[in-house]
Amino acid sequence: MRQLNKLWTVLLGSMWFLISCDRTEDISFSDNEGFTLECAKSAWAQESRTVIDDEGSGHFEAGDRIDVWTQVGEETSNVGLQYESGKWTPSLKRVNNGQGAWTLSALYPVLSRPVGDATRRILNLPLNQSTAANQQEADILFAQTTVGAGDASAKLLFKHALHRINIHLKGTVPEDLELKIRSCTNGEISLVDGRVYLPNKSYYWITPRQTAEHTYSAIILPQEASDYQRGDGLLRLTFGGKEIPYLLTSEVLSFQPGMQTTLNLILKSADEDVDDEVVDAEFANQTRWVCGITSPACPERDKLQTISNAWETGYPKGEWFRKGYASGVLDEVEYFTWKEGCGWYDCNKTFEYKGNDGNMCWAATASNLLHWWLNHNSKYVQDTRKHIRETLVPRNIVR
């Protein structure tokens, strides 16, 4: 199989992570106890399990069922609700869940539960996602909220609990090309917090859905990406009786829940040059810092130094490293601590991305870019300020 790489080459043109845009439509009902529940469904950048109307909003349909988990102190309960005639039945009643603060979480659709654990549900993704219906079957949504002691209403915003991979093929694409995506497809998801677990890692080949010419997508479980950087890789391209594997770049660390990974791949034959406008060979498959950033490139994984059980202030500055633990297990994430003069910036609200920090990554990215631009264009900024002062303030003012 490796000899086939002499005939065909798959180049990684670009790769990025996208946070899906939530497009929602609220559907609410009130019961005779005075408590109101609102439910909203999110959509990927394109289609999802939600039904999309002309304005791009998603909504529930008659017959949709959600699996609801409630907790008041140490007391918990589980109920299934079905949407019929514009309302969910049976109605959630405040009296049934006490008068104190309570936590409300839910999954859509309703899944089977494993033996011995009422808080988890079984995930078994379809291997054939070539149709819209099959891919929608793989799209699991989770919602969670807290209801205050004096609140008379609650809102459940259902978001994507799994991960979506988008693949765009460019260059010379064979007419008989078949694409498969390798992934763990069996696991469990918590009804309490939406976290996905992989008790037994088994890998299968998924047939993705073709959404446009040479464009494919598939839903996979959130998981680490290291297993797809070796062996059979992440993708398998079959054409003319030949098979070519694609190994994921080491820059991708994991497939996060509710996120998308987009791969732009360029195919070419051995006797064909890649168009310089399509890919720059000098930068293809390489990690480069942007202009003005002087931090060192990350070395090979086996050459990274290991720091064991160091406090935040004890990490080396300006050097790449991995964290080790007393059990001998190494963290699969590469770390680099900021130091004066390295030229890059960060703006995290919480330590180690705990809490809601991940929801503000767009704001952190924007502020980082602004700081970088102001730092490397400070001369022009000062010149502009000087020009404004000289223009607006008359020089002949006598004080």
URWOTA-V936585 format. One record per residue. N is the residue number from 1. NEAR is the number of other ideal C-beta (glycine too) atoms within 10 Angstrom. Layout:
BEGIN
n->{N/N}
near->{NEAR/NEAR}
END
This chain:
BEGIN
n->{1/2/3/4/5/6/7/8/9/10/11/12/13/14/15/16/17/18/19/20/21/22/23/24/25/26/27/28/29/30/31/32/33/34/35/36/37/38/39/40/41/42/43/44/45/46/47/48/49/50/51/52/53/54/55/56/57/58/59/60/61/62/63/64/65/66/67/68/69/70/71/72/73/74/75/76/77/78/79/80/81/82/83/84/85/86/87/88/89/90/91/92/93/94/95/96/97/98/99/100/101/102/103/104/105/106/107/108/109/110/111/112/113/114/115/116/117/118/119/120/121/122/123/124/125/126/127/128/129/130/131/132/133/134/135/136/137/138/139/140/141/142/143/144/145/146/147/148/149/150/151/152/153/154/155/156/157/158/159/160/161/162/163/164/165/166/167/168/169/170/171/172/173/174/175/176/177/178/179/180/181/182/183/184/185/186/187/188/189/190/191/192/193/194/195/196/197/198/199/200/201/202/203/204/205/206/207/208/209/210/211/212/213/214/215/216/217/218/219/220/221/222/223/224/225/226/227/228/229/230/231/232/233/234/235/236/237/238/239/240/241/242/243/244/245/246/247/248/249/250/251/252/253/254/255/256/257/258/259/260/261/262/263/264/265/266/267/268/269/270/271/272/273/274/275/276/277/278/279/280/281/282/283/284/285/286/287/288/289/290/291/292/293/294/295/296/297/298/299/300/301/302/303/304/305/306/307/308/309/310/311/312/313/314/315/316/317/318/319/320/321/322/323/324/325/326/327/328/329/330/331/332/333/334/335/336/337/338/339/340/341/342/343/344/345/346/347/348/349/350/351/352/353/354/355/356/357/358/359/360/361/362/363/364/365/366/367/368/369/370/371/372/373/374/375/376/377/378/379/380/381/382/383/384/385/386/387/388/389/390/391/392/393/394/395/396/397/398/399}
near->{10/7/7/14/12/8/13/19/16/20/17/18/18/12/14/9/13/13/14/17/10/16/19/18/17/13/17/14/17/13/17/7/13/11/20/16/23/15/25/22/27/20/22/22/14/13/17/22/23/25/16/14/11/5/7/10/16/22/17/20/8/9/8/20/16/21/19/21/20/19/17/17/10/5/11/14/12/13/13/13/20/14/19/12/7/10/15/22/12/11/15/20/12/18/10/14/18/13/10/11/14/22/17/19/21/24/22/22/15/16/17/8/16/13/5/6/11/12/16/20/20/13/21/13/23/18/17/12/24/16/13/13/10/17/24/18/17/22/21/23/24/25/22/17/16/12/22/10/10/7/14/12/13/18/15/21/17/24/17/25/22/23/22/24/20/19/22/18/20/17/20/12/15/15/6/8/14/11/22/21/23/21/22/21/20/16/22/21/24/18/22/15/12/21/13/20/12/16/9/7/11/9/13/13/14/23/18/22/21/14/15/9/8/15/13/22/22/25/28/22/23/21/20/16/18/14/17/22/17/10/10/16/16/24/23/17/21/14/16/12/6/13/13/20/18/20/15/21/16/15/14/17/13/15/24/15/19/20/17/20/21/16/22/17/21/21/21/19/12/9/6/12/8/19/11/9/6/13/20/11/11/8/9/13/11/12/10/9/13/10/8/12/13/10/16/11/9/15/12/7/14/5/8/16/11/11/17/11/9/12/6/8/6/8/14/14/10/14/16/18/17/16/17/16/11/7/6/7/9/14/13/13/10/16/15/17/15/13/11/6/8/16/15/15/15/9/14/13/14/11/9/8/12/10/11/9/14/16/10/17/14/9/11/16/11/12/14/14/12/12/14/17/12/11/12/14/13/10/8/10/12/10/11/11/10/10/10/10/9/10/8/7/8/7/5/4/6/3/2}
END
